[in-house]
Amino acid sequence: MVTVCMLAAMSPTPQPPRPPGAACVRSSGDACPGTLRLHRADDGALARIRIPGGVLAAEGAEALRQAAERFGDGELHLTSRGNVQLRGLAEGDGPELAALLGDAGLMPSARHERVRNVVASPLSGLDGRGAGDIGPWLAALDRLVCGSDRAAALSGRFLFALDDGRGDVDALGADLTLIARDGEGASLRVGAVDTVLTVPAAEGPRAALLAAEAFLDAARDTGAWRLKDLPAEVAAALPAEVSRRLGEAGTTAVTGRHPRPATALEPVPGPVGGSALAVGVPLGRLSTAQWRLLTGAGGFRLTPWRGAVVTGVAPGRAHALLGDLAAAGLITGPGSGWSGVGACVGRPGCAKSLADVRAQAAAAVGPPGRLPVYWSGCERRCGHPHGEWIDVVATPTGHRISHVRGDRPGTPVTVRDDPDALAAAVASARGPRST
Ligand code: SF4
């Protein structure tokens, strides 16, 4: 028996920035939505289903498709953490939805369903790059998190990242990042610092869980949901505390430097290795027909860039499959104008939005740009990218366009009420993609 609760309308989004080093003061509890805790949006109830590492088995994929058709708006909405959202649910759908997804293995622990937030290098083990296959880490970490009473107290926003050493998800700003190193080592980054703790690779998932539990102790009475919410001196002391706890548990951690990559590089759409295909999904929205095409072709992984990777493609099938996916409207090559274009849900789904930014982003699609662009209906910028990107925000006085580097916006340009001028300004800010 599972209990489903409905939240009052509130944003499932990060809070606005606060001064560096300042402690976080929360005015309410963590309202991040899940499968058992629905969020009331303007287009109906919303469920967010965690898919650790974006890795989805056939049974889970089919259950999600059925859920989108039976309860939702007929689409599967991909998030910037490789999770799936269902929108447009009725308020009473919760229990049936939870039963359907639970039966398909998508909810191994009801108590932990909102804290299984794990992004992972989506091409790990497929293209010969990286220092190791993080698949075993992913299974082990999920098992450890679901088996920890303490971890059930993490917020629904706390994020683990498993990077296979290529630096793609290491740049996503997770709270805890485990990085495969050449040889038998695993480096644990606690927050956004360049200092890491290196342990034997087999100890990596346990070290990540132990660090999460240390964070919970450090965050007690602070209201912090994420590491960046901690007072600066508390966050700075955390790696040493994690090292001490590892020592107590019999694992020696070696402290060293491993600078965090500035840019999170997503897979280039197209064939990967000999038996996989990467695709982009325009605005992260998949119809159930597109979903069936993608998930029926082999193994399936969602990426933290609102894309997907199909694995285990039979020899000789890749070319035809790529054609089918392109015909279905997916991004199958870097020459698509949709490459690098993202947007929040905007109007009419979100009451805070000042514009239908998804429609505006679609109208502005042109030749592929050099930099990613993200359109937001308000200053919260839900799901925005990291690293270097173009920020387009709807404001009461028009759309404000800024070039962001390392989460610092440059000098903005504002365009009012002129779609052609807006598209031209966005294209200019992104710059042309070199061929
Ligand atoms: S308008 Fe967009 S950025 Fe603002 S709260 Fe809604 S979804 Fe988030």
Boltz pocket constraint, residues with backbone or C-beta under 6 A from the ligand:
constraints:
  - pocket:
      binder: B
      contacts: [[A, 11], [A, 13], [A, 344], [A, 345], [A, 346], [A, 347], [A, 350], [A, 351], [A, 352], [A, 353], [A, 354], [A, 376], [A, 377], [A, 378], [A, 379], [A, 380], [A, 381], [A, 382]]
      max_distance: 6.0
